[in-house]
Amino acid sequence: MNGCTKPACLPFKQWVSRVIATVQREGSYALEVSEVSRPTPPSELMDAIVRLEMRTERFHTEVLDSLHRSEQAWSQILDALGCRPGAEPEADKRELRHKTEDLFAQWKARLSITEDVWAVAVYILPTLAEAGRIGYSLETLADKTGLTRQRVHDCLRFLQKHRCICQNGLTDSGNPIYVAELPPA
């Protein structure tokens, strides 16, 4: 080490001499503690996070708007039928109340599921409550939920397997039509 005569080696040689002297004097050597700077995520990652947050906000806004439209539609139906609270005939106890919140509550009580399945459920439930059926393509659901087409398919199969929805025909474009299934008695 000391045999090197290049000028560029001088700082290293001086450092090594300090380390050796410290080891001889104190029995060990430790680097000076420096503040560790917090790494800054790459700008691409930050941009992706911002886009994801914006997409999530738009999704939540769409869900809330859909819930509002669903409630308005049901209020109009009740008004058109002349149904008033307390005057309704006693319904089958297994009959689904076609309110989005009720469907959410029923599914949540019956299932323990992942966020992916909830993302699909949150998107389809307002339409199930409003129209009684859905006929979305997997591509549409994938675009709206941010999941892959295959993952959306898996989520729909999970909901079918657990008797939340069942397939009831096909649309003219060949998409499956799903309806809400009655909960077990």
C-alpha positions in Angstrom: 0.0 0.0 0.0 2.7 2.5 0.9 4.6 1.4 -2.2 2.3 3.4 -4.5 3.8 6.7 -5.5 1.0 8.2 -7.6 -0.3 11.5 -6.3 -3.9 10.2 -6.5 -3.1 7.6 -3.9 -2.0 10.1 -1.3 -5.6 10.7 0.3 -6.1 7.0 0.6 -2.7 6.4 2.2 -3.4 9.2 4.7 -6.8 7.7 5.6 -5.3 4.2 6.0 -2.6 5.7 8.3 -5.3 7.3 10.4 -7.3 4.0 10.6 -4.2 2.0 11.6 -3.3 4.6 14.3 -6.8 4.5 15.7 -6.9 0.7 15.8 -3.6 0.6 17.6 -4.6 3.3 20.1 -8.3 2.3 20.7 -8.5 -1.3 19.5 -11.1 -0.6 16.9 -12.1 1.8 14.2 -15.6 3.1 13.4 -16.7 5.4 10.6 -18.1 8.7 11.6 -21.8 8.6 11.9 -23.4 10.6 9.1 -27.0 11.5 8.7 -28.6 9.1 6.4 -30.5 11.1 3.8 -33.9 9.8 3.0 -33.9 8.5 -0.6 -36.2 10.3 -3.0 -38.4 8.1 -5.0 -38.0 8.4 -8.8 -40.2 11.0 -10.5 -41.9 8.2 -12.5 -43.0 6.5 -9.3 -44.3 9.7 -7.9 -46.2 10.5 -11.1 -47.7 7.0 -11.0 -48.8 7.4 -7.4 -50.4 10.8 -8.3 -52.2 9.2 -11.3 -53.4 6.3 -9.1 -54.7 8.7 -6.5 -56.6 10.7 -9.1 -58.0 7.5 -10.6 -59.1 6.4 -7.2 -60.8 9.8 -6.5 -62.6 9.6 -9.8 -63.7 6.0 -9.1 -65.1 7.1 -5.6 -66.9 10.0 -7.2 -68.4 7.7 -9.8 -69.6 5.2 -7.1 -71.1 8.0 -5.0 -72.9 9.4 -8.1 -74.1 6.0 -9.0 -75.4 5.5 -5.4 -77.2 8.8 -5.6 -78.8 8.0 -9.0 -79.9 4.5 -7.7 -81.6 6.1 -4.6 -83.3 8.6 -6.8 -84.5 5.9 -9.2 -85.9 3.8 -6.3 -87.6 6.8 -4.8 -89.3 7.5 -8.2 -90.4 3.9 -8.5 -91.9 3.9 -4.9 -93.7 7.2 -5.7 -95.0 5.8 -9.0 -96.3 2.7 -7.2 -97.8 4.7 -4.4 -95.8 2.9 -1.8 -95.2 4.7 1.4 -93.1 3.6 4.4 -95.1 1.4 6.7 -97.7 0.7 4.1 -95.7 -1.9 2.2 -97.0 -5.5 2.2 -94.8 -8.0 4.1 -92.3 -9.3 1.6 -90.5 -12.6 1.4 -87.8 -12.4 4.1 -85.2 -13.7 1.5 -86.1 -11.0 -1.0 -83.3 -8.6 -1.7 -83.9 -5.0 -1.0 -82.6 -3.4 -4.1 -80.7 -0.6 -2.4 -77.0 -0.6 -3.0 -76.1 -0.2 0.7 -78.2 -3.3 1.6 -76.4 -5.3 -1.1 -73.1 -4.1 0.2 -74.1 -5.0 3.8 -75.3 -8.5 2.8 -72.2 -9.3 0.8 -69.9 -7.9 3.4 -71.6 -10.0 6.1 -71.3 -13.2 4.1 -67.8 -12.8 2.6 -64.3 -12.2 3.6 -62.7 -11.0 0.4 -59.8 -9.1 -1.1 -59.7 -5.5 -2.2 -59.8 -6.7 -5.9 -63.1 -8.4 -5.4 -64.4 -5.3 -3.5 -63.3 -3.1 -6.4 -65.4 -5.1 -8.8 -68.3 -5.3 -6.3 -68.3 -1.5 -5.7 -68.6 -0.9 -9.4 -71.3 -3.5 -10.2 -73.5 -3.1 -7.1 -75.1 0.3 -8.0 -76.2 -1.0 -11.4 -77.4 -4.3 -9.9 -79.5 -2.3 -7.4 -80.8 0.2 -10.1 -81.4 -2.1 -13.1 -81.5 -5.5 -11.4 -78.8 -6.9 -13.7 -75.5 -6.1 -15.3 -74.1 -6.9 -18.6 -70.7 -5.3 -18.6 -67.8 -6.6 -20.6 -64.7 -7.8 -18.8 -62.8 -5.0 -20.6 -65.2 -2.3 -19.2 -64.9 -3.7 -15.7 -61.1 -3.9 -16.0 -60.9 -0.3 -17.2 -63.1 1.0 -14.4 -61.5 -0.9 -11.6 -57.9 -0.8 -12.8 -57.6 -4.6 -12.6 -56.5 -7.0 -15.4 -59.2 -8.7 -17.4 -58.2 -12.0 -15.9 -58.4 -10.7 -12.4 -61.9 -9.2 -13.1 -63.0 -12.6 -14.4 -61.6 -14.3 -11.3 -63.5 -11.8 -9.0 -66.8 -12.4 -10.9 -66.3 -16.2 -10.5 -65.7 -15.7 -6.8 -68.9 -13.7 -6.4 -70.8 -16.4 -8.3 -69.2 -19.2 -6.2 -70.3 -17.4 -3.0 -73.9 -16.9 -4.4 -73.7 -13.1 -4.6 -74.5 -13.1 -8.3 -75.5 -15.6 -10.9 -75.3 -15.6 -14.7 -78.6 -15.1 -16.4 -78.0 -15.2 -20.1 -75.9 -13.1 -22.5 -76.2 -9.6 -24.0 -76.5 -9.1 -27.7 -72.7 -8.5 -27.8 -72.0 -11.8 -26.0 -71.3 -10.4 -22.5 -72.7 -12.4 -19.6 -75.6 -11.0 -17.8 -75.4 -11.2 -14.0 -78.2 -10.8 -11.5 -78.1 -10.5 -7.7 -78.8 -13.9 -6.1 -81.0 -14.2 -3.0 -79.1 -14.9 0.1 -79.6 -18.3 1.8 -82.7 -18.6 3.9 
